[in-house]
Amino acid sequence: MVLIDAGLRGALVALLLLIVAALLPRCRQARHADLARVGIALALSLAVQAVSASPWAEYALSCPAQAPGVGVSLGSGVLFWLFACAVFDDDFRLRAWHGAVWAAVAAYGSSVCLWQGWWPALLLLRAIPIGFALLGLLAVAGEWRGDLVEKRRRWRALVVGGGAVYALVMVTLRIGSTDGRLGSGAALSDVAMMLGLVAFAAGRLLTLRAAGLWEEPAAAPAAPQPVAPAPAPVERADPALAAALARHMQHERGYAQEGLSLAGLAAQLAVPEYRLRRVINQGLGHRNFNAYVNGLRLAEAKRRLADPAERSLPVLSIALDVGFGSIGPFNRAFKADTGLTPTEFRQQRLADS
């Protein structure tokens, strides 16, 4: 069993290093740099965890010798959460505070020898992976219905969901052990589960565009236009449905309905969700339904804010009329899109007219 465990861990480390090598070129691409960096950090962290969680390391090494590995392993939970955010949120960007959270968690794990045997600290040690696994699940579920990339939707349940379940199971096994260390059987199950998840993830990551992770999102609609341009012909798109969608959005201003969802729009067009999702993603090139709808809303808002005939109309009235439920989300979305507040945008455009 010892040789089997060592062989599986060696294969796991080799596979993780292969993922690192495959992701390195992506770090030079601005669009994918954050996803690639988080993926590399997570892969390296899991490689350390694979070694430090082996029965040999846990039973043969002293506490000070194990401490750095414990810290890096504990930090894997933070990286898992960030990886989930980077995969499923097209607007995710790494921030300095993300690194600070990882450093704090890793430092806490590395200080294990200072409080070994004190149950509140041990309880926190077990709670941290569970907490970040739950945060990862929230990132998975947050935009599930609005995600238009079919292959990425499958990633949600199979990869990240599986990773969260793995974290919860492993923490439960450690809590159930007498001294917090895994026996040979549990350790073998641990590495086998991790190898299976990493092998599946590697198969998707290393196929690049086939995984639905590396496509470029559609360009935002031009400011003077109230709607997106007509969809480009795509072999798998449904021409009749694409025409019905364009008609509904262009002539009936379907995007102006507050709280519009993919399911609601599909019901209005009397088609299954999967067909509508495919047309918006493969025909129009959008990856997220909410971003698609907000792009149409913002395009109309920008046109109206730049119209001298509507200079006396309050910004709030325009925001509500194009489909935003309140001024706050409208202001945030508008500034993220243009770099200006709606009022600044209006003043600038009207001054130029």
N, C-alpha and C positions, 0 to 999 in steps of 0.2 A: 504493500500500500504506500510505503514511503517513496518508492521509485515512481509509482504512478502519479503521486502528488507532485513530485519534483518535475516529472515530465510535463504535466499539465501546466504548471507554473512557468516552466521554460517556454512552452508554446504560447502562453498568454503574453508573456513579456515580449517575445519576438513579434507577435501580432500587433501589440500596442506600439512598438517601435516602427513597424511598417506603416501604421496609421500616421504616426508623427512625420515620417518621411514623405508620405503622400500629401499631408496638409501644409507642409512648409512652403511650397510655391504659392499657396493661396494667401499667405500672409502679406504678399506684395500687392494684392488686389484690394483696393480700398473697400469695395462693396462687401467682400467676404473675409476681410482681415480679422474682425472680431470673432466670428464663428471659428475660423481656423486657429486663432490663438487660444481660445477657450478649449477647443478640441485637443490641441497639442498639450496644454497644461493638464487636462483631465487624463489623457492617455499616459503621460509621464507619472502623474500622481497614482494612477491605478497600477502602473508597473512597480512603483515603490511599495504599494499596498500588497501586491501579489507576493513580494519577497518578505516583507515585514510580518505578514499574517501567516506565514508558513509555520507548521508545528516546530520545526527546528529553531526558527528565530524566537518564537514565543516561549519555548521551554529551555533553550540553551543559552540565550543571551541575557545579560544583566539588564536591569531596568534602565540605567543610563544609556546603554547601547541601543535599547529598543526605542527610547524616547523620540528621536528624530523621525523614525518611521511611523510612530503613532501620530505625531503631529501632521505629517504629510497625508497619512491615511484619513485622518479626521477632516482635513481640508478638502478631501475628495468630495464630500457632501456639498460644500459650497460650489465647487467647480461643476458638479452635476447639475445643480440648480441653474448656474449661469449658462451651461451648455443647453439646457432645455429652453431658456429664454432666447438664446442666440439662434437656435434652430427654428423656433416657432413664432418669433416676433421679428418681422422684417425691419422694424424701427429700433431694435435693440442696439445699444452702443455701450462698450465697456467704459466704466467710470473709475475714478481713483478710489471711491469708497468701496467698490467691489473688491479691489485688492486689499483694502484695509480690513474688510470682513474676513477674507481668506487668511490674512496674516494673523488676526486675532484668534481665529479658530485653530490654526496650526500651532500658534504659540501656546495656547491652552493645552492642546494635546501633547506637546513636547515637554510640558511641565508635569507630566503624569507622576514622576518620581517624588515630587514635592508633597503631593496629597494622596498618594497611594494608600488605600485602606479607609479613606474618609468617604462615607457613603454619599453625602450630598454632591461631592465633586464627581464621583463615579456615576451618579444618576445623570448629571449634566453631560458627562462624556457619552452616555448612551442616548440622551435626548437630542443632542446636536444632529446626528445623522438622520434621525426620524424627522426632526423639524425641517431640514433642508430637502429631504425626500418628499415631504408634503408640499413644500414650496415648488419643487419640481413638478409635482402632479398638478398644482394650481396653474403653472405655466403651460402645461399640456392641455388642460381643460379650458383655459381662459378664452381662447379664440378658436375652439374646435369647430363650431358651427360656421364661423366666418372664413375658415381656411379653404381656399379654392384649389390648392395644389393637392391632387388626389394621392400622390405617392407620399407627400409629407404628412397627410392625414393618417396614413397607415403607420408612419414613424411614431406618431403620438402614442398609440397604444402599444405597439410592439417593442419599441426600443426604450423610450423614456419611461413609459408606464412600467415596462419590465424591470428597468433599472431601479425605479422607486420600490417596487415589490421586493426586489433583491435586497435592497438596503434594509427594509423593514424586517424581512425574514432573518437576515444575518444579525441584526441587533437583538432580535428576540432570542436567537440561539445563544448569543453571548450572555444575555441577561439570565437565561435558564441554566447556564453552566455554573459550576461551584465557584470557580475563581475568575470568571470572565474570559477564560481562554478556551478556544475550540479544541475538542478532541480530534483524533486523526480522521474519524468518519465525517464529522461536521466540517472539518477543514477541507476534506476532499470534495464534499458537496459544495462548499463555498467556491472553490476555484473552478469546479466544473460549471456551476451556474454563471460565474463571471466570464469564463471562456466562451460559453454559448452566446451570451449577450454581446460580448465584444466581437465575436466572429460574425454575428448577424449585422451588427453596426458597421463593421469593416466592409462587409459585402456591399452595403449601401453607400458608404462614404467613398469607397474606392472606385465605384462606377460613376462618380461625379454627377453629370447632368441627369443620369437615369434616376437618381434618388430624389430629384425635385428640390435639391437644396441650393444649387448654384445658378439657377436661371436668374436673369436680370428682370426686375419688375417693369411693368409698363410705365412709360413716361406719363407724367401728370398732364391733364388736359390743358391746352393753351388758355391763358388768362381771358382773352376776349370771348371765348366760346363757352356757352352755357352747358354743353355736353361734350362727351368724349367723341373723337372721330369715329367714323364707321369702322367696324371690325374688319381686319384684314382677313382674306380667305385662309382658312386653316382646314386641312383635310378632314380632321376628326370633328370639327365644329358642325353644328346643326344650322344650315343656312336659314331655314324657316324660323327657327327659334331666335337666331341672331337678329333677323329682321323684326320679329315681334318685340324683342327686347329693346332694340334701337328705337322703334316706334313708341313704345311705352315710356322710355326715358326721355326721348327728344320732344315728342309732341304732347305727352300727357304729364311730363315732369314727375315721373314715378319716384324719383330720388327725393322729392320734397316731402315725403311722408315721414313724420317723426317716428323713430324707432323701427324703421324698415329693416327687416331681416331677410336672409336668403330664403327661409321657408315661406315667409309672407309674400315675397316677390314671386316665388315659384307658384304659390296658390293663385295669385292674381293672373299669372300667365297660363295657369292650368297645365303645368308640366311638372315632372318629378324634379326634386332638388338636384340629383346628380347630373341631369341633362343641362340645367341652368348653370350649375357650377362649371361644367366642362366648357360651355360657350364663353362664360366670362373669363375663365382662365386661359383656355387654348385659343379662343377667338379674339379676345381683347387683350390678353397678356397680363391680366391682374392676378395677384397671388392672395389677396385678402378681400373679402366682400365689403367690410366696413370701409377700408381704404378706397375701394372702387366707388362706393356711394358718396363718401365724403369728398372725393375728387370732383365729382359732378356738382355737388353742392357748392364747393369752394369756387369752381369755375363760374357758376352763375353769380355768386356773391361778388367776385372780383369784377365781373362785367358791370354789375349794378352800382358798385361803389365808385367805379370810374365814369359813370354816366352823369353828366351835368344835370339832366332832367330829374335825377333822384337825389340830388345833393341834400335836400331837406329831410329825406327819409332817415329815421334813426337806424343806427347799426343794428340794434336789437331787432327791429322789425324785419330787416333783411335776413338776419340770422334765423329767426323763427320761420320766415317764409320759405327759406331754402331747405328746411328740414331739421335744423339743430334744435334741440329741446330747450336750451338755455344759452346765455351769452358766454359762460365760462368755457365749455367745450369748443364753441365756435372760435373764440379768441385764441385758444391754444392751438387748434388745428390750423387756423389761418396764419399764425406766426410761424409755426413749424413749416408751412408750405412756402411762405413768401419772405420770412425774416422780418416782417413788419406787423404791427397791430392793424386791425381793420381801419381805424381812424387815421393812422399814419399813411396807410396805403391810399385811402381816399384823398387825403390832403395832397399827397405827391402826384397822383394821377390828375386830379382836378387842376392843380397848379400848372401841369404840362399842357392842358387842353386849351 
